[in-house]
Amino acid sequence: MTDDPSDAAVERFLDRAESALDSYDQGYADADATLATIRTHVDELAASVEDSSAEDSVAEDSDAEE
């Protein structure tokens, strides 16, 4: 595993999505609840990737100034 924050965010998303789907498969959650949970995790992943991209952009800008 790398130290890239995006990689960690993707791994966290996959773990949480798998957990939500497992709960559905076992009958602990209905389809609507499962989709809502996965949608929340997609939104969290998107926000994390955007934050990571913004941090990379700031770092590149500061490197260019040097």
C-alpha positions as CSV (number, residue, x, y, z in Angstrom):
1,M,0.0,0.0,0.0
2,T,1.2,3.5,-0.8
3,D,1.0,6.7,1.3
4,D,-1.2,8.4,-1.3
5,P,-4.3,9.7,0.5
6,S,-6.5,8.8,-2.5
7,D,-5.4,5.2,-2.3
8,A,-6.4,5.1,1.4
9,A,-9.8,6.7,0.5
10,V,-10.4,4.2,-2.2
11,E,-9.5,1.3,0.1
12,R,-11.8,2.7,2.8
13,F,-14.6,3.1,0.2
14,L,-14.3,-0.5,-1.0
15,D,-14.3,-1.8,2.6
16,R,-17.4,0.1,3.5
17,A,-19.2,-0.7,0.3
18,E,-18.5,-4.4,0.7
19,S,-19.8,-4.2,4.3
20,A,-23.0,-2.5,3.1
21,L,-23.5,-5.2,0.4
22,D,-22.8,-8.0,2.9
23,S,-25.4,-6.6,5.2
24,Y,-27.9,-6.6,2.4
25,D,-27.0,-10.1,1.3
26,Q,-27.5,-11.3,4.8
27,G,-30.9,-9.7,5.0
28,Y,-29.9,-7.0,7.6
29,A,-30.6,-4.1,5.3
30,D,-33.1,-3.5,2.5
31,A,-32.1,-2.3,-1.0
32,D,-33.0,1.3,-0.4
33,A,-30.9,1.5,2.8
34,T,-28.0,-0.2,1.1
35,L,-28.1,2.2,-1.9
36,A,-28.3,5.2,0.5
37,T,-25.3,3.9,2.4
38,I,-23.3,3.3,-0.7
39,R,-24.2,6.7,-2.1
40,T,-23.0,8.3,1.1
41,H,-19.7,6.4,0.8
42,V,-19.4,7.5,-2.9
43,D,-19.9,11.1,-1.8
44,E,-17.2,10.7,0.9
45,L,-14.8,9.2,-1.6
46,A,-15.4,12.0,-4.1
47,A,-14.8,14.7,-1.3
48,S,-11.6,12.9,-0.2
49,V,-10.3,12.8,-3.8
50,E,-11.2,16.4,-4.4
51,D,-9.4,17.4,-1.1
52,S,-6.4,15.4,-2.2
53,S,-6.3,17.0,-5.6
54,A,-6.6,20.5,-4.0
55,E,-3.7,19.7,-1.7
56,D,-1.6,18.4,-4.6
57,S,-2.4,21.6,-6.6
58,V,-1.3,23.8,-3.7
59,A,1.9,21.8,-3.3
60,E,2.6,22.1,-7.0
61,D,2.0,25.9,-6.9
62,S,4.4,26.3,-3.9
63,D,7.0,24.2,-5.7
64,A,6.7,26.4,-8.8
65,E,7.3,29.6,-6.8
66,E,10.6,28.3,-5.4
